[in-house]
Amino acid sequence: MKSDYSDVIIGLEVHIQLTALKTKLFCSCSSDYRDKEPNTNVCPVCLGLPGALPVLNEKAFDFAIMLALALKCEISDKTLFFRKNYFYPDLPKNYQISQYDRAGGQPIGRNGVITIEIEDEQKDITIRRLHIEEDPGRLVHEGDITESKVTLIDYNRSGIALVEVVTDPVLHSPREARIFLQTLRNMVEHLGICDCKLSGSMRVDANISLKGFNRVEVKNISSIKDVEKALKYEIVRQQKQIARGLQIPQETRHWDEINKITRSMRTKETAQDYRYFPEPDLVVYTIDKERVRRLKETLPELPIERALRFMEEYKLPKYDAKVLTSNKSIADFFEATIKLYNKPKVVSNWMMSEILRYLKENDLEIYESFVTPEKLADMLKLIDEGIISGKIGKKIVKIMINENKTPQEIVKEKGLVRISDVTKIREIVDEVFDEFPKAVNDALKNPKAAEYLIGQVMRKTRGKADPQITAKLVKEKLEKLKR
C-alpha cells in the first residue's frame, strides 16, 4: 500500500540529555552512568527515599536557556517545577519532577522556531515549549518488551537532566520529521550541551494522526533513523485500519527495533491523568534578563554562522558550506582534515562526492565508519605524489570507510600503486590496438572514439595506469597510424 502523507499530522517531543553536565539534575550523583554496574550510580535523592530533598543543578538551567535562545524562544521571566504523577517501576518516587505550561506553570522557553530545508524549500517548524525535567530509570527486558516474562530496573539513569523540546503538530511526513531532528541535533551538538552520539542521549516520542482520527503516540524511539521508520510504519498501519472501517484508538505504542513495527503498550494518558501539581520542595525560579543576556553573548558558533565562516575563510561555495555544516561531526571532520591537508576545496569535493554519498547510500553516520581525517589527508597526499590515481583513490575511500586500514596499507595489500612506467603502458596500448581493430578504425575517423581504447587500457590495468600517460600514448599511436 503506497503511503499518502496529505492527511498526516505529526508532532514531536524530543528528550535531550544534558551530557555535558557532571552531575544529575537534583543531586550530586555523577551524570556518567553508562557502562556502570546497575544501581550503583544512585543516592537517596534520585532513588526517591523519604526525606531526601532535591537541589537544582544551576548549570542545567543555563544549558536549557542556551538552547531556548538558539531556538528563538520567548524566555519566561520565572519558572517552577511540577510533579507529574504516574506509577511505573522506573520512577522510584512514583512521580517525575518536570515543568508544566498550564495551571500557572511556565516552561523555560515558548514559541520558538527551527527552519528546515526540504526539497529546496524552507519550512518553519514551530516549537511549542522547551523545559527541563529528570530522566526516569531504565527498564531492561528479557527479549521483546511485549513478550518478556522478566523486567529488570536500573536506576543509574534516574535523575539525569533532560531538556524536552515539544513541537507544534506541523510536520506532515516522516522525512520532514527526520530533517527536523537532524537540524535540532546539529544545533544541540554545536552548543556543546549534549553528545548525541551517546546511546539514549536523544530520544523521541512521536505523536501521529491522520486528519479526523485519534492521535497515537510512539514512545522512546532512540535514533533519528528509527523515528522515520516508525512513522512510515505507523502511517501505513493507521491507513489500513481506516480502510477496513476500524477506529484508531488513542493509545501509546512501542517501536520494536528488531521487527521494525509498532506494538500497543497502553491507553494514552491525558494531562489530567498525571495530576500535575507544583513541586513543594523547589522554589519558583526567577530568570533575570542579565542572565539571559550573558548566556546569549557566550553562545558558541551555530551551524548557520559556521557555514558563513566556511564560505569566507575557506572560499567554499554556498552549497558546499551548507552540506558540510549540516552535521557537526562532518564539519569537525572537514576542519580536522584541512589542518593536515590545506586544500579546502579538494577536501570538500572528496567528502561530498565520495564519503558523504557512500555514507548516505548505506545509512551511516561518519563516526560510525572507519574513515578519519588523518586517513583522508594521507590518501590525498598519495594522489598528489603520483603514487595512486584519483580513480584508485575512490576505491580506497570505500575500503577506508568499511575497514580499519590506512591508505598506505590498502595500496600495499591490494597492489594499487599507479603504473606510470611509459614502456609498460605502451606495451598494454599495443595489446589493446591489436585486440580491438574495429575500435582503432573508429578512432581514426572520430577522435572521440579513442576514449574506448583508453578505457580498455584502464580495464587491463584495473585502473592503475596513469590516465594522462595512457591518453597521450593512445593519441600518439593513432597519429602514427594516420601518417
Stockholm file with secondary structure:
# STOCKHOLM 1.0

chainA/1-483         MKSDYSDVIIGLEVHIQLTALKTKLFCSCSSDYRDKEPNTNVCPVCLGLPGALPVLNEKAFDFAIMLALALKCEISDKTLFFRKNYFYPDLPKNYQISQYDRAGGQPIGRNGVITIEIEDEQKDITIRRLHIEEDPGRLVHEGDITESKVTLIDYNRSGIALVEVVTDPVLHSPREARIFLQTLRNMVEHLGICDCKLSGSMRVDANISLKGFNRVEVKNISSIKDVEKALKYEIVRQQKQIARGLQIPQETRHWDEINKITRSMRTKETAQDYRYFPEPDLVVYTIDKERVRRLKETLPELPIERALRFMEEYKLPKYDAKVLTSNKSIADFFEATIKLYNKPKVVSNWMMSEILRYLKENDLEIYESFVTPEKLADMLKLIDEGIISGKIGKKIVKIMINENKTPQEIVKEKGLVRISDVTKIREIVDEVFDEFPKAVNDALKNPKAAEYLIGQVMRKTRGKADPQITAKLVKEKLEKLKR
#=GR chainA/1-483 SS CCCCCTTEEEEEEEEEECTTCSBCSSSSSBSCCTTSCTTCSCCTTTTTCTTCCCCCCHHHHHHHHHHHHHTTCEECSEECCEEEECCCTTCTTSEEEECCSSTTCCCSEEEEEEEEEETTEEEEEEEEEEEEEECCCEEEESSCTTTCSCEEEEGGGTTCEEEEEEECSCBCSHHHHHHHHHHHHHHHHHHTSCCTTSTTSEEEEEEEEETTSCCEEEEEECSHHHHHHHHHHHHHHHHHHHHTTCCCCCEEEEEETTTTEEEEEEECCCGGGGTCEECTTSCCEECCHHHHHHHHHTCCCCHHHHHHHHHHHSCCCHHHHHHHTSSHHHHHHHHHHHHHSCCHHHHHHHIIIIIHHHHHHTTCCGGGSSCCHHHHHHHHHHHHTTSSCHHHHHHHHHHHHHSSCCHHHHHHHHTCCCBCCHHHHHHHHHHHHHHCHHHHHHHHHCGGGHHHHHHHHHHHTTTCBCHHHHHHHHHHHHHHHHC
#=GC SS_cons         CCCCCTTEEEEEEEEEECTTCSBCSSSSSBSCCTTSCTTCSCCTTTTTCTTCCCCCCHHHHHHHHHHHHHTTCEECSEECCEEEECCCTTCTTSEEEECCSSTTCCCSEEEEEEEEEETTEEEEEEEEEEEEEECCCEEEESSCTTTCSCEEEEGGGTTCEEEEEEECSCBCSHHHHHHHHHHHHHHHHHHTSCCTTSTTSEEEEEEEEETTSCCEEEEEECSHHHHHHHHHHHHHHHHHHHHTTCCCCCEEEEEETTTTEEEEEEECCCGGGGTCEECTTSCCEECCHHHHHHHHHTCCCCHHHHHHHHHHHSCCCHHHHHHHTSSHHHHHHHHHHHHHSCCHHHHHHHIIIIIHHHHHHTTCCGGGSSCCHHHHHHHHHHHHTTSSCHHHHHHHHHHHHHSSCCHHHHHHHHTCCCBCCHHHHHHHHHHHHHHCHHHHHHHHHCGGGHHHHHHHHHHHTTTCBCHHHHHHHHHHHHHHHHC
//
